[in-house]
Amino acid sequence: MIHRESKLYGWRRADHIHRVQSPRNAAPISQRADGTRLTFRDATEADAAIIAGLQNAAAGALTARFGAGHWSSLVTERAAVLAQRHARVRLGRLGRRVLTVMRLATKKPWAIDVAHFTPVKRPLYLTGLAVSVAHQGEGLGRRALEDALAVARAWPADAIRLDAYDASAGAGAFYAACGFRERGRVTYKGTPLVYYEFLLGA
């Protein structure tokens, strides 16, 4: 899911929330996570291995389902540490287990063309949203977005912007279902993308 510099420090665009259809990847009903019980906190450097592992597992699941692509690239622990600079990386936890991760930053990723978005003074850019493969399809991605919106409002920010792959492996339908509005379709260095935004207070 990484696309060169499209995500600062090698972080992927926000596409790692697909349901994985294989029963081998689905948690038994008794082990499924209750999204309402998720708690969220800021990540620290000590979380780098957990973050990289979660994102790399999600990348592997996408590759298994859709074939190799930019979404197949892996994240190193160093990249997970660097991603925390000048940004907030949020972890969704159930007990001690980290089930979601995402990053909010004020710096625009290179793949974003601001001309496609509603002009605001204080946008945030969401990248690297990933959900534990064993718990995809249980509403955890939506809960992570709810946390992102709460963090953005307290920042304070005027909007959240992101891009997703314009492909079967992309998560555009998920963002649309969560209230994000499509703002344009572009091709960045040969990769088709869809832009989305959520205006805070709108």
DRENPA-3360 file (N, C-alpha, C; in nm, 2 decimals, always signed):
BEGIN
1 = MIHRESKL = +0.08/-0.12/+0.00/+0.00/+0.00/+0.00/+0.08/+0.13/+0.00 ~ +0.21/+0.11/+0.02/+0.30/+0.23/+0.02/+0.32/+0.27/-0.13 ~ +0.33/+0.40/-0.15/+0.36/+0.45/-0.29/+0.47/+0.55/-0.28 ~ +0.59/+0.51/-0.28/+0.71/+0.60/-0.27/+0.68/+0.70/-0.16 ~ +0.69/+0.83/-0.19/+0.68/+0.94/-0.09/+0.53/+0.98/-0.07 ~ +0.44/+0.91/-0.13/+0.30/+0.95/-0.12/+0.25/+0.95/+0.03 ~ +0.32/+0.87/+0.11/+0.29/+0.88/+0.25/+0.42/+0.91/+0.32 ~ +0.43/+1.01/+0.40/+0.55/+1.05/+0.47/+0.61/+0.94/+0.55;
9 = YGWRRADH = +0.75/+0.92/+0.53/+0.82/+0.82/+0.60/+0.78/+0.68/+0.56 ~ +0.73/+0.66/+0.44/+0.69/+0.53/+0.40/+0.56/+0.47/+0.45 ~ +0.48/+0.56/+0.50/+0.35/+0.51/+0.55/+0.25/+0.50/+0.43 ~ +0.16/+0.40/+0.44/+0.07/+0.37/+0.33/-0.05/+0.47/+0.33 ~ -0.11/+0.48/+0.21/-0.24/+0.54/+0.21/-0.34/+0.45/+0.29 ~ -0.46/+0.50/+0.31/-0.55/+0.44/+0.41/-0.64/+0.34/+0.34 ~ -0.58/+0.22/+0.31/-0.66/+0.12/+0.24/-0.66/-0.02/+0.31 ~ -0.61/-0.03/+0.43/-0.59/-0.16/+0.49/-0.71/-0.20/+0.57;
17 = IHRVQSPR = -0.83/-0.18/+0.52/-0.95/-0.21/+0.61/-1.05/-0.30/+0.53 ~ -1.00/-0.37/+0.43/-1.08/-0.46/+0.35/-1.11/-0.58/+0.44 ~ -1.24/-0.63/+0.43/-1.26/-0.76/+0.48/-1.19/-0.87/+0.40 ~ -1.13/-0.97/+0.47/-1.07/-1.08/+0.41/-1.16/-1.19/+0.41 ~ -1.20/-1.25/+0.29/-1.30/-1.34/+0.27/-1.28/-1.48/+0.32 ~ -1.15/-1.52/+0.33/-1.12/-1.66/+0.36/-1.15/-1.69/+0.51 ~ -1.22/-1.80/+0.53/-1.26/-1.83/+0.67/-1.14/-1.85/+0.76 ~ -1.02/-1.88/+0.70/-0.90/-1.90/+0.78/-0.86/-1.77/+0.85;
25 = NAAPISQR = -0.90/-1.66/+0.79/-0.86/-1.53/+0.84/-0.96/-1.47/+0.94 ~ -1.08/-1.53/+0.94/-1.19/-1.47/+1.02/-1.18/-1.53/+1.17 ~ -1.20/-1.44/+1.27/-1.20/-1.48/+1.40/-1.33/-1.56/+1.43 ~ -1.32/-1.66/+1.51/-1.45/-1.73/+1.56/-1.53/-1.63/+1.63 ~ -1.67/-1.65/+1.63/-1.76/-1.55/+1.69/-1.72/-1.52/+1.83 ~ -1.68/-1.62/+1.91/-1.64/-1.60/+2.05/-1.52/-1.52/+2.07 ~ -1.44/-1.50/+1.96/-1.32/-1.42/+1.97/-1.33/-1.29/+1.90 ~ -1.44/-1.25/+1.84/-1.46/-1.13/+1.77/-1.45/-1.01/+1.86;
33 = ADGTRLTF = -1.39/-0.90/+1.82/-1.38/-0.78/+1.90/-1.50/-0.70/+1.90 ~ -1.53/-0.65/+2.02/-1.64/-0.56/+2.04/-1.59/-0.42/+2.01 ~ -1.62/-0.36/+1.90/-1.57/-0.23/+1.87/-1.61/-0.12/+1.97 ~ -1.72/-0.14/+2.04/-1.76/-0.04/+2.14/-1.66/-0.04/+2.26 ~ -1.58/-0.15/+2.27/-1.49/-0.16/+2.39/-1.35/-0.11/+2.35 ~ -1.33/-0.07/+2.23/-1.20/-0.03/+2.19/-1.16/+0.10/+2.27 ~ -1.04/+0.11/+2.31/-0.99/+0.24/+2.37/-0.87/+0.28/+2.28 ~ -0.85/+0.41/+2.28/-0.75/+0.47/+2.18/-0.65/+0.55/+2.26;
41 = RDATEADA = -0.52/+0.55/+2.21/-0.42/+0.63/+2.27/-0.32/+0.66/+2.16 ~ -0.23/+0.76/+2.19/-0.12/+0.79/+2.10/-0.01/+0.68/+2.11 ~ +0.04/+0.65/+2.00/+0.15/+0.55/+1.99/+0.28/+0.62/+2.04 ~ +0.37/+0.53/+2.08/+0.51/+0.58/+2.12/+0.61/+0.49/+2.04 ~ +0.74/+0.53/+2.05/+0.84/+0.45/+1.98/+0.84/+0.30/+2.02 ~ +0.80/+0.28/+2.14/+0.80/+0.14/+2.19/+0.69/+0.05/+2.11 ~ +0.60/+0.12/+2.05/+0.50/+0.05/+1.97/+0.53/+0.01/+1.83 ~ +0.66/+0.05/+1.79/+0.69/+0.04/+1.65/+0.68/-0.10/+1.59;
49 = AIIAGLQN = +0.72/-0.20/+1.67/+0.72/-0.34/+1.62/+0.57/-0.39/+1.60 ~ +0.49/-0.35/+1.69/+0.34/-0.39/+1.68/+0.28/-0.32/+1.56 ~ +0.31/-0.19/+1.54/+0.25/-0.12/+1.43/+0.30/-0.18/+1.30 ~ +0.43/-0.20/+1.29/+0.48/-0.26/+1.16/+0.42/-0.40/+1.14 ~ +0.40/-0.48/+1.24/+0.35/-0.61/+1.22/+0.20/-0.61/+1.18 ~ +0.12/-0.52/+1.24/-0.02/-0.51/+1.20/-0.03/-0.46/+1.06 ~ +0.04/-0.36/+1.02/+0.03/-0.31/+0.88/+0.08/-0.41/+0.78 ~ +0.19/-0.48/+0.81/+0.24/-0.58/+0.72/+0.15/-0.70/+0.70;
57 = AAAGALTA = +0.08/-0.74/+0.81/-0.02/-0.84/+0.80/-0.13/-0.80/+0.71 ~ -0.18/-0.67/+0.73/-0.28/-0.62/+0.64/-0.24/-0.62/+0.50 ~ -0.12/-0.58/+0.47/-0.07/-0.57/+0.33/-0.06/-0.71/+0.27 ~ -0.02/-0.81/+0.35/-0.02/-0.95/+0.30/-0.16/-1.00/+0.27 ~ -0.26/-0.96/+0.35/-0.40/-1.00/+0.32/-0.45/-0.94/+0.19 ~ -0.42/-0.81/+0.17/-0.46/-0.75/+0.05/-0.39/-0.82/-0.07 ~ -0.27/-0.85/-0.06/-0.19/-0.91/-0.17/-0.25/-1.05/-0.20 ~ -0.29/-1.12/-0.09/-0.35/-1.25/-0.11/-0.48/-1.25/-0.19;
65 = RFGAGHWS = -0.55/-1.14/-0.16/-0.69/-1.13/-0.22/-0.68/-1.06/-0.36 ~ -0.60/-0.96/-0.38/-0.60/-0.88/-0.50/-0.48/-0.89/-0.59 ~ -0.38/-0.97/-0.54/-0.25/-0.98/-0.61/-0.16/-0.87/-0.57 ~ -0.04/-0.88/-0.62/+0.07/-0.78/-0.58/+0.04/-0.64/-0.64 ~ +0.07/-0.54/-0.57/+0.05/-0.40/-0.61/+0.13/-0.31/-0.51 ~ +0.10/-0.18/-0.52/+0.17/-0.09/-0.43/+0.13/-0.12/-0.29 ~ +0.01/-0.18/-0.27/-0.04/-0.21/-0.13/+0.04/-0.33/-0.07 ~ +0.12/-0.39/-0.15/+0.20/-0.51/-0.10/+0.33/-0.47/-0.03;
73 = SLVTERAA = +0.37/-0.34/-0.04/+0.49/-0.30/+0.03/+0.49/-0.31/+0.18 ~ +0.60/-0.34/+0.24/+0.61/-0.36/+0.38/+0.66/-0.24/+0.46 ~ +0.63/-0.22/+0.58/+0.67/-0.12/+0.67/+0.78/-0.17/+0.77 ~ +0.88/-0.10/+0.78/+0.99/-0.13/+0.88/+0.96/-0.07/+1.01 ~ +1.02/-0.12/+1.12/+1.00/-0.06/+1.25/+1.06/+0.08/+1.25 ~ +1.16/+0.11/+1.17/+1.22/+0.24/+1.17/+1.12/+0.34/+1.11 ~ +1.05/+0.29/+1.00/+0.95/+0.38/+0.94/+0.83/+0.40/+1.04 ~ +0.80/+0.30/+1.12/+0.69/+0.32/+1.22/+0.73/+0.43/+1.32;
81 = VLAQRHAR = +0.86/+0.43/+1.35/+0.91/+0.53/+1.45/+0.91/+0.67/+1.38 ~ +0.96/+0.68/+1.26/+0.97/+0.81/+1.19/+0.83/+0.87/+1.16 ~ +0.73/+0.78/+1.15/+0.60/+0.83/+1.12/+0.54/+0.90/+1.23 ~ +0.59/+0.89/+1.35/+0.54/+0.96/+1.47/+0.59/+1.10/+1.48 ~ +0.69/+1.14/+1.40/+0.75/+1.27/+1.40/+0.65/+1.37/+1.34 ~ +0.62/+1.48/+1.40/+0.53/+1.58/+1.35/+0.39/+1.53/+1.32 ~ +0.35/+1.43/+1.39/+0.22/+1.37/+1.36/+0.17/+1.30/+1.49 ~ +0.04/+1.25/+1.49/-0.01/+1.17/+1.59/-0.05/+1.04/+1.53;
89 = VRLGRLGR = +0.01/+0.93/+1.58/-0.03/+0.80/+1.54/-0.12/+0.74/+1.65 ~ -0.24/+0.70/+1.62/-0.34/+0.65/+1.71/-0.35/+0.50/+1.71 ~ -0.36/+0.44/+1.82/-0.37/+0.30/+1.83/-0.51/+0.26/+1.90 ~ -0.58/+0.17/+1.84/-0.70/+0.12/+1.90/-0.68/-0.01/+1.96 ~ -0.71/-0.02/+2.09/-0.67/-0.14/+2.17/-0.80/-0.20/+2.23 ~ -0.79/-0.33/+2.24/-0.89/-0.41/+2.32/-0.81/-0.49/+2.42 ~ -0.81/-0.44/+2.55/-0.72/-0.49/+2.65/-0.57/-0.45/+2.61 ~ -0.49/-0.55/+2.60/-0.35/-0.53/+2.56/-0.33/-0.54/+2.41;
97 = RVLTVMRL = -0.43/-0.59/+2.34/-0.41/-0.61/+2.20/-0.43/-0.48/+2.12 ~ -0.34/-0.45/+2.03/-0.36/-0.34/+1.93/-0.43/-0.39/+1.81 ~ -0.54/-0.34/+1.78/-0.62/-0.39/+1.67/-0.64/-0.29/+1.55 ~ -0.61/-0.16/+1.58/-0.61/-0.06/+1.47/-0.50/+0.04/+1.48 ~ -0.46/+0.10/+1.37/-0.36/+0.20/+1.38/-0.39/+0.30/+1.26 ~ -0.36/+0.43/+1.29/-0.38/+0.53/+1.18/-0.30/+0.65/+1.22 ~ -0.27/+0.74/+1.13/-0.18/+0.85/+1.15/-0.25/+0.98/+1.10 ~ -0.24/+1.08/+1.18/-0.29/+1.22/+1.14/-0.18/+1.32/+1.14;
105 = ATKKPWAI = -0.16/+1.40/+1.04/-0.05/+1.49/+1.03/-0.10/+1.62/+0.96 ~ -0.03/+1.73/+0.98/-0.06/+1.85/+0.91/+0.01/+1.86/+0.78 ~ +0.12/+1.78/+0.76/+0.20/+1.79/+0.64/+0.13/+1.71/+0.53 ~ +0.12/+1.77/+0.41/+0.05/+1.71/+0.30/+0.14/+1.60/+0.24 ~ +0.08/+1.48/+0.22/+0.15/+1.38/+0.14/+0.17/+1.42/+0.00 ~ +0.28/+1.37/-0.06/+0.31/+1.41/-0.20/+0.21/+1.38/-0.30 ~ +0.13/+1.28/-0.28/+0.03/+1.24/-0.38/-0.10/+1.32/-0.37 ~ -0.11/+1.41/-0.27/-0.23/+1.49/-0.26/-0.21/+1.62/-0.33;
113 = DVAHFTPV = -0.31/+1.65/-0.42/-0.32/+1.78/-0.49/-0.43/+1.86/-0.42 ~ -0.39/+1.97/-0.35/-0.49/+2.04/-0.27/-0.60/+2.11/-0.35 ~ -0.57/+2.13/-0.48/-0.66/+2.19/-0.57/-0.80/+2.12/-0.58 ~ -0.80/+1.99/-0.54/-0.92/+1.91/-0.55/-1.01/+1.92/-0.43 ~ -0.95/+1.98/-0.32/-1.02/+1.98/-0.19/-1.09/+2.11/-0.16 ~ -1.19/+2.11/-0.07/-1.25/+2.23/-0.02/-1.14/+2.32/+0.05 ~ -1.13/+2.44/+0.02/-1.03/+2.53/+0.08/-1.06/+2.54/+0.23 ~ -0.96/+2.51/+0.32/-0.97/+2.53/+0.46/-0.84/+2.57/+0.51;
121 = KRPLYLTG = -0.84/+2.63/+0.63/-0.71/+2.68/+0.68/-0.63/+2.57/+0.75 ~ -0.70/+2.47/+0.81/-0.63/+2.38/+0.90/-0.67/+2.23/+0.86 ~ -0.62/+2.18/+0.75/-0.66/+2.04/+0.72/-0.56/+1.95/+0.79 ~ -0.61/+1.83/+0.81/-0.52/+1.72/+0.86/-0.53/+1.61/+0.75 ~ -0.42/+1.53/+0.74/-0.41/+1.42/+0.64/-0.40/+1.29/+0.71 ~ -0.49/+1.20/+0.68/-0.50/+1.07/+0.74/-0.43/+0.97/+0.65 ~ -0.34/+0.89/+0.71/-0.27/+0.79/+0.64/-0.26/+0.67/+0.73 ~ -0.22/+0.55/+0.66/-0.19/+0.44/+0.74/-0.29/+0.37/+0.82;
129 = LAVSVAHQ = -0.42/+0.39/+0.79/-0.52/+0.32/+0.86/-0.52/+0.17/+0.83 ~ -0.50/+0.09/+0.94/-0.50/-0.05/+0.92/-0.58/-0.12/+1.04 ~ -0.64/-0.23/+1.01/-0.71/-0.31/+1.11/-0.66/-0.45/+1.11 ~ -0.65/-0.50/+1.23/-0.60/-0.64/+1.24/-0.68/-0.73/+1.15 ~ -0.60/-0.82/+1.07/-0.66/-0.90/+0.97/-0.77/-0.99/+1.04 ~ -0.74/-1.04/+1.15/-0.83/-1.14/+1.22/-0.96/-1.07/+1.26 ~ -0.97/-0.94/+1.26/-1.09/-0.87/+1.31/-1.14/-0.77/+1.21 ~ -1.11/-0.79/+1.08/-1.16/-0.70/+0.98/-1.31/-0.74/+0.96;
137 = GEGLGRRA = -1.39/-0.64/+0.92/-1.53/-0.66/+0.90/-1.61/-0.66/+1.03 ~ -1.55/-0.62/+1.14/-1.62/-0.61/+1.27/-1.65/-0.47/+1.32 ~ -1.63/-0.37/+1.23/-1.66/-0.23/+1.26/-1.55/-0.16/+1.33 ~ -1.43/-0.22/+1.34/-1.32/-0.15/+1.40/-1.26/-0.04/+1.32 ~ -1.27/-0.05/+1.19/-1.22/+0.06/+1.11/-1.31/+0.19/+1.13 ~ -1.44/+0.17/+1.14/-1.53/+0.28/+1.16/-1.50/+0.34/+1.30 ~ -1.47/+0.26/+1.40/-1.44/+0.32/+1.53/-1.31/+0.39/+1.53 ~ -1.21/+0.35/+1.45/-1.09/+0.42/+1.44/-1.11/+0.55/+1.37;
145 = LEDALAVA = -1.20/+0.56/+1.27/-1.23/+0.69/+1.21/-1.30/+0.78/+1.30 ~ -1.39/+0.73/+1.39/-1.46/+0.81/+1.49/-1.35/+0.87/+1.58 ~ -1.25/+0.79/+1.62/-1.15/+0.85/+1.70/-1.07/+0.96/+1.63 ~ -1.04/+0.93/+1.50/-0.97/+1.03/+1.42/-1.05/+1.16/+1.41 ~ -1.18/+1.16/+1.40/-1.26/+1.28/+1.39/-1.25/+1.35/+1.53 ~ -1.26/+1.28/+1.64/-1.25/+1.34/+1.77/-1.12/+1.41/+1.79 ~ -1.01/+1.34/+1.75/-0.88/+1.40/+1.76/-0.87/+1.52/+1.68 ~ -0.92/+1.52/+1.56/-0.91/+1.63/+1.46/-0.99/+1.75/+1.52;
153 = RAWPADAI = -1.10/+1.73/+1.57/-1.18/+1.84/+1.63/-1.11/+1.91/+1.74 ~ -1.04/+1.83/+1.82/-0.97/+1.88/+1.94/-0.84/+1.94/+1.90 ~ -0.79/+1.92/+1.78/-0.65/+1.96/+1.74/-0.63/+2.11/+1.76 ~ -0.71/+2.21/+1.70/-0.83/+2.19/+1.62/-0.80/+2.19/+1.47 ~ -0.88/+2.12/+1.39/-0.86/+2.12/+1.25/-1.00/+2.14/+1.18 ~ -0.99/+2.18/+1.05/-1.11/+2.21/+0.98/-1.16/+2.09/+0.89 ~ -1.07/+2.00/+0.86/-1.11/+1.89/+0.77/-1.01/+1.78/+0.78 ~ -1.05/+1.66/+0.74/-0.96/+1.54/+0.73/-0.96/+1.51/+0.58;
161 = RLDAYDAS = -0.84/+1.50/+0.52/-0.82/+1.46/+0.38/-0.74/+1.33/+0.37 ~ -0.77/+1.25/+0.27/-0.70/+1.13/+0.24/-0.71/+1.09/+0.10 ~ -0.63/+0.99/+0.06/-0.64/+0.93/-0.07/-0.65/+0.78/-0.06 ~ -0.71/+0.72/-0.15/-0.73/+0.57/-0.15/-0.70/+0.52/-0.30 ~ -0.66/+0.40/-0.31/-0.64/+0.35/-0.44/-0.77/+0.34/-0.52 ~ -0.77/+0.38/-0.64/-0.88/+0.36/-0.73/-0.87/+0.23/-0.80 ~ -0.89/+0.12/-0.72/-0.88/-0.01/-0.76/-0.95/-0.10/-0.67 ~ -0.97/-0.23/-0.70/-1.04/-0.32/-0.61/-0.98/-0.33/-0.48;
169 = AGAGAFYA = -0.85/-0.31/-0.46/-0.78/-0.31/-0.33/-0.80/-0.19/-0.25 ~ -0.86/-0.08/-0.32/-0.88/+0.04/-0.25/-1.00/+0.04/-0.15 ~ -1.00/+0.14/-0.06/-1.10/+0.14/+0.05/-1.20/+0.25/+0.03 ~ -1.21/+0.30/-0.09/-1.30/+0.42/-0.11/-1.44/+0.40/-0.07 ~ -1.50/+0.28/-0.10/-1.64/+0.26/-0.06/-1.65/+0.27/+0.09 ~ -1.55/+0.22/+0.17/-1.56/+0.23/+0.31/-1.56/+0.37/+0.36 ~ -1.48/+0.46/+0.30/-1.48/+0.60/+0.35/-1.61/+0.67/+0.31 ~ -1.66/+0.64/+0.19/-1.79/+0.70/+0.15/-1.90/+0.66/+0.25;
177 = ACGFRERG = -1.90/+0.53/+0.29/-2.00/+0.48/+0.39/-1.98/+0.55/+0.53 ~ -1.86/+0.60/+0.55/-1.83/+0.66/+0.68/-1.85/+0.81/+0.68 ~ -1.90/+0.86/+0.57/-1.93/+1.00/+0.56/-1.83/+1.09/+0.49 ~ -1.73/+1.03/+0.44/-1.63/+1.11/+0.36/-1.68/+1.13/+0.22 ~ -1.65/+1.25/+0.17/-1.70/+1.28/+0.03/-1.59/+1.27/-0.07 ~ -1.62/+1.21/-0.18/-1.52/+1.21/-0.29/-1.49/+1.35/-0.34 ~ -1.36/+1.38/-0.36/-1.32/+1.51/-0.41/-1.25/+1.51/-0.54 ~ -1.22/+1.39/-0.60/-1.15/+1.39/-0.73/-1.08/+1.26/-0.75;
185 = RVTYKGTP = -1.05/+1.24/-0.88/-0.97/+1.12/-0.92/-0.85/+1.16/-1.00 ~ -0.74/+1.11/-0.96/-0.61/+1.15/-1.02/-0.53/+1.03/-1.04 ~ -0.42/+1.05/-1.12/-0.32/+0.94/-1.13/-0.19/+1.00/-1.09 ~ -0.13/+0.95/-0.99/+0.00/+1.00/-0.93/+0.11/+0.90/-0.96 ~ +0.20/+0.94/-1.05/+0.31/+0.85/-1.09/+0.26/+0.71/-1.13 ~ +0.16/+0.71/-1.21/+0.11/+0.59/-1.27/+0.01/+0.51/-1.18 ~ -0.02/+0.57/-1.06/-0.12/+0.50/-0.97/-0.25/+0.58/-0.96 ~ -0.36/+0.52/-1.00/-0.49/+0.59/-0.99/-0.53/+0.60/-0.85;
193 = LVYYEFLL = -0.57/+0.72/-0.81/-0.61/+0.75/-0.67/-0.75/+0.82/-0.67 ~ -0.82/+0.80/-0.56/-0.94/+0.88/-0.53/-0.92/+0.96/-0.40 ~ -0.95/+1.09/-0.41/-0.94/+1.18/-0.29/-1.07/+1.18/-0.22 ~ -1.06/+1.19/-0.09/-1.18/+1.20/+0.00/-1.15/+1.30/+0.11 ~ -1.26/+1.37/+0.16/-1.25/+1.46/+0.27/-1.37/+1.45/+0.36 ~ -1.34/+1.49/+0.48/-1.45/+1.50/+0.58/-1.44/+1.64/+0.64 ~ -1.54/+1.73/+0.62/-1.53/+1.86/+0.67/-1.59/+1.86/+0.82 ~ -1.51/+1.91/+0.91/-1.54/+1.91/+1.05/-1.64/+2.02/+1.08;
201 = GA = -1.74/+1.99/+1.15/-1.84/+2.10/+1.18/-1.94/+2.12/+1.07 ~ -1.93/+2.04/+0.95/-2.02/+2.06/+0.84/-2.14/+1.97/+0.86;
% end
